[in-house]
Amino acid sequence: MAALTLLEARSLTCHFGGLRAVDGVDFDLAQGEIHALIGPNGAGKTTLVGLLCGRVPVQSGSIRLAGRDITRLPAHARVRAGIAYTFQITAIYPRLTVLDNIALAVQSRGAKNLAAGSLAALDRVGLAGRAAMLAGDLSYGHQRLLELGMGLALRPRLLILDEPTQGLANAEIEAFKALVRGAVPDMTVLLIEHNMDVVMDLADRITVLNFGRVLATGTPAEIRANAAVQAAYLGG
Amino acid sequence: MNGGAAKIWALHLGVLAALLAAQAVLPAYHAGNLARIMVLAVYAMGFNIAFGYTGLLSLGHALFFGAGLYGMGMPVALAGWGAGAGLVAGLAAGGGLALAVGLLALRRAGVSFMIVTLMFAQAGYLTILYYTPYTRGEEGIVIDRAARVLMGLDLSQDATRYCAALALFAAALLVNLALVRSPFGRVMVAMRENEERSRMLGYDPFRVKLAALVLSGLYAGAAGAAYGLLFGYVGAGFASIQYSILPLLYVLLGGAGTVLGPFLGAALMFYLIDLASGVTTAHLLVVGAALLVLVLFAPKGILGTLRDRGLTWLP
């Protein structure tokens, strides 16, 4: 990977009262990689991606996306700039049809043919046959797939997935992994994940957070061998 | 997405055709009522764009309706403007005030939006009373028959008035239908259903809600201006809290988030009050009882309930 840098975060900080949720983090994403963010509960993973996608305001530090400073850009404008975020807790429109859900993502990127684009996006995640159903009537696994489909349909440069495999059955996890592999190298994927099998299998690089700081960054093999990581997280 | 298109057009054009035919059939009294109902339904459609589709519960829409009435009435009565210019002025006043209120009130979400709109509407009502020398306050302004002529048509004549009300209603209905079936209409509903999700799909909640509120204000302003022109009277009572609550009742009764719901609700509520006040002076008690029944048994209103029971294509 001749590492063209897509995203550069420097000295990112976010304190909640006395709690340093993210404490001076430097973080880089290479174009086209699958990067996993791991760490114990409360390590600051969700806060860090919140800072990257704009849901949490940056208190100090800077973020650049493909060279452009996006530190002060509001969340909706960052989506337009190419950062898509899928929620930790499934966030779809349960009272709208599956087709309307995906169409909202497709029309957001300004697609010319909305109907065809929406069906193609549904087809990609295998939900084309359920287009007319209410999204709330889908099974949990299909709802997560729909949300992933909405993220992919935005055609972002960076797709952030917050614990995407939580609550999925093994067969569903395999389908999910295939979709994420298919998304790169057009997109770059940042994955928060607790399932170590998924992380070790998918990730090109891993960043380990602990107490709001970066403990280590490296390939899966390097992270496995890292003594500090083992002590803090892998329980080694 | 397009499966029900033929049915949708047939239904809405059918309603408009029935209203056109009704004029020939109905006795003068009911035709007069229906003209009034159609104008009030335009107001309620505007309210529905904000409340039913975008999820913005305003308790101060009388401000925009009143802006339409006075925006038309004062230039016509004081400066001798023509009816057409007055209509445009009323429309602009409704939209302009909605823009100003939205810029301030939409900075805060939820309950505070209700309270801020309520406060603005009260301030507007009191402003009208304060400037009684110009607005004629409680007593109101009677618009001269001579001023109620639009493109050579005398709006004080029953038949002309009915047709003018129907023309406004038809335009409002078709624009409303096109709006809610458009991509922007889908984004309005998305804001109502899940604002945070919509933001993370790249839609700016503030701008979407502001646009919906301005559209809503334009409808209310147009309805207010038309009401003053057609019925010849502009009074402070139309800017009072009662006229903020009425469109909410119409929309809840007919079905929030449905295109025909506001008209159906306005018609039923109008006749409910009309019939009840013929029987008892406590007619508001009857309205209250009807609303209780509605909330208990059909909280989505008449058309909302029908949509859940199979008419899923209803826009």
Interface residues (C-beta under 8 A of the other chain):
Chain A: C53 R55 P74 A75 H76 A77 V79 R80 A84 Y85 F87 A91 I92 Y93 P94 R95 L96 L99 D100 A103 L104 A105 Q107 S108 R109 L114 A115 M150 L154
Chain B: M1 N2 P183 R186 V187 V189 A190 E193 N194 E196 R197 S198 R199 M200 L201 G202 Y203 D204 P205
